Amino acid sequence: MFKKSVATVLASSMLLIGALTACGGNGNDKAADSKVTINVWGMGEEAKALPKIAEQFESENPNIKVNVQALPWDTAHDKLLTAVASKKGPDVLQMGTTWIPEFGSAKALLDLTPYVEQYPELAEENFFPGSISTTKYENATVGVPWYIDTRVLYYRTDLLKEAGYDQAPQTWDELKDAATKLKARGKNKYGISLDVNEQSLLFMFARQNGSKLIENNKPLFNQPEFVEAVNYLNSFFKDGSAPIDLGMDIIPAFKGDGILPMFISGPWMIKLINDQAPELKGKWATAVLPKKENNLSSLGGSNLSVFQYTEHKEEALKFLAYMSKPETQLKWLELSNSLPSTKKAWEDEALTTDPNLKVIGEQMNNSEPMPVIKPWEEIAQSVLTTFEKIYRGNADVQKELDSFNAKSEQILNK
């Protein structure tokens, strides 16, 4: 079932007003000492560390109090819808990059463009171009990149060496060859893990094969570039070099004998491997993704936005500017292991001397977000079902992609 849309909730706003107390106030209460309180909504794990940064902001801005409310990702979307319908919500909110078109179209997010001169930390040139594209809706800039991530290749250097690779696979052909040789090690051994629940997987590989995905509001999901990419990914499942239902977490499968000696994931896995598999030190590494026409990766992360209906605009903008300072982002890296969105922060020794983080930074220069359009979330959900019919049901690839393309066209033209 797809998430409710802004339009649906706005049409039913009278039903939702009663839920407002569950969503937090509008941030207009002041303490006895005349401090202005701004409410900040954060999601997931990041929200747990956010109060520590907020304390540092408060020490530099003693007239502003920051109230952080942590929301689980699975309920955050509907909470935001309620806030939009009632025009009562937080002052600052964390936005998933794919949510920007939906809430931008609802005019729920403040256009930051007029305030860049006053708050130069928000200037576009401070950030990676790919991350800036996730903050735009039509002619407005409705967010600022907070932290970013991308996908890279994780691999067991020792096992790849045994398979004849002194370095990570550089091309699609090499990735396929390495996975096949690693699979040949014996029963219950595989070459690579491909996460079929990752919405961006097919789109990322299709882009590497030259697909534009969508052009002039027309989906290109049944065109040769996309079809070839799907066939390539499916080939790993067909020959058994990638498991379909292993039923095992990636860290246990990565260590030891290396049931899964290669996988594609984000930067958060670096700390998990170091913490949960310290015995692998010196036996694993990261690498930029193998190349076909290019090696484009998927760019993710989160943005920070100011709620359009805030009564504390200046204080909210000041908080965004503080969070965008390179030194703040490096503190945030220490607290949360979330990677900075500002290019200047990536010049810090903490990021340039760690070989794995250095790879992340290199891949960031060849990373793009999924199309920043309002219907994308629905299209991305639909692709999972399509691919499952192919890798699990052995359905005809062209036929399934023709059907997916037709469905996507309907979604785009709603």
GIWOVEN-V527710 format. One record per run of one state. SS is the DSSP state (hx for helix, st for strand, lp for the rest). FROM is the first residue (numbers start at 1). LEN is the number of residues. If there is no record, write none. Layout:
# GIWOVEN-V527710
SS|FROM|LEN ; SS|FROM|LEN
This chain:
# GIWOVEN-V527710
lp|1|5 ; hx|6|6 ; lp|12|1 ; hx|13|11 ; lp|24|6 ; st|30|1 ; lp|31|5 ; st|36|8 ; lp|44|2 ; hx|46|15 ; lp|61|3 ; st|64|8 ; lp|72|1 ; hx|73|14 ; lp|87|5 ; st|92|5 ; hx|97|9 ; lp|106|3 ; st|109|1 ; lp|110|3 ; hx|113|3 ; lp|116|4 ; hx|120|3 ; lp|123|1 ; hx|124|3 ; st|127|1 ; lp|128|1 ; hx|129|5 ; lp|134|2 ; st|136|2 ; lp|138|2 ; st|140|2 ; lp|142|2 ; st|144|7 ; lp|151|1 ; st|152|5 ; hx|157|6 ; lp|163|8 ; st|171|1 ; hx|172|12 ; lp|184|6 ; st|190|1 ; lp|191|2 ; st|193|1 ; lp|194|6 ; hx|200|9 ; lp|209|5 ; st|214|2 ; lp|216|2 ; st|218|2 ; lp|220|4 ; hx|224|15 ; lp|239|11 ; hx|250|5 ; lp|255|5 ; st|260|1 ; lp|261|1 ; st|262|4 ; lp|266|2 ; hx|268|9 ; lp|277|1 ; hx|278|3 ; lp|281|3 ; st|284|4 ; lp|288|3 ; st|291|1 ; lp|292|5 ; st|297|11 ; lp|308|5 ; hx|313|11 ; lp|324|2 ; hx|326|11 ; lp|337|2 ; st|339|2 ; lp|341|1 ; st|342|1 ; lp|343|1 ; hx|344|4 ; lp|348|1 ; hx|349|4 ; lp|353|2 ; hx|355|10 ; lp|365|2 ; st|367|2 ; lp|369|7 ; hx|376|16 ; lp|392|5 ; hx|397|16 ; lp|413|2
